[in-house]
Amino acid sequence: MHLLTNDMSSSFIPTIGLVLGPLKFDTLLDSVKWDEKGLAVAIAQNVDTGAILMQGFINREALATTISSKKATFYSRSRTTLWTKGETSMNFINVYDIFLDCDRDSIIYLGKPDGPTCHTGSETCYYTSVLNFLNQSQAEENNLAMTTLYSLESRVTQRKEELLVPQNGKPSWTRRLLLDDKLLCSKIRYLDFILEILKISVHGCVKVEEVLQVLRLRFSQSGVEEKKSRKAQG
């Protein structure tokens, strides 16, 4: 097992600057609860979308290298060597911060990927929904695990792709906006929606997660259906 000794860890100090001295740097590495093989789990998460990109194993040197290079680095158990995500594909994960969990036996690399993370070409390695798999004969391809706002973006993108398909009956509000550039431009003011929600949240009227929960519930019904349900309740 290729582990990082105290002498080796000290060699990283010039690269990461004078913020961490050798003693403090080693104390940080020592505080991680490495398993009997000297490893811990590391999860890479997109700093902007919140998407879980991938999971791997790290040792002391991998963590030290990540801190030094700001590139997500892991330890390959099969090849018994360090590897930096993107060293072959050039799709690096640029690390902005690193978090230890409360037990200090798992780590999050919070960063921004340069491109697809998964070797399949998918944005993340997590694209198979267990619930969809159980409810369908075949799991949907590239069904990414996304946070609420990015799920909403994905649904709007899907609606745009459906514009080429003829539709009977009254079009949804999203479809009307996508088909009418003038109408869409008149709604640009709603780009301030997120900022206003944050202001309201800080004021204590409503929590952002409550708004997101309502949005996620809306995924299962159209705008027309939602309006009908409100009229029925009122």
Buried (B, 14 or more C-beta within 10 A) or exposed (E): EBEBEEEEBBEBBEEBEEEBEBEEBBEBBEEBEBEEEBBBBBBBBBBEBBBBBBEBBBBBBBBBBBBBBBBBBBBEEEEEEBBBBBEEEEBBBBBEEBEBEEEEBBBBBBBBBBEBBBEEEBBBBBBBBEEEEEEEEEBEEEBBBBBBBBBBEBEEEEBEEEEEEEEEEEBBBBBEBBEEEEEEEEEEEEEEEEEEBEEBBEEEEEEBEEBBEEEBEBEEEBEEEBEEEEEEEE
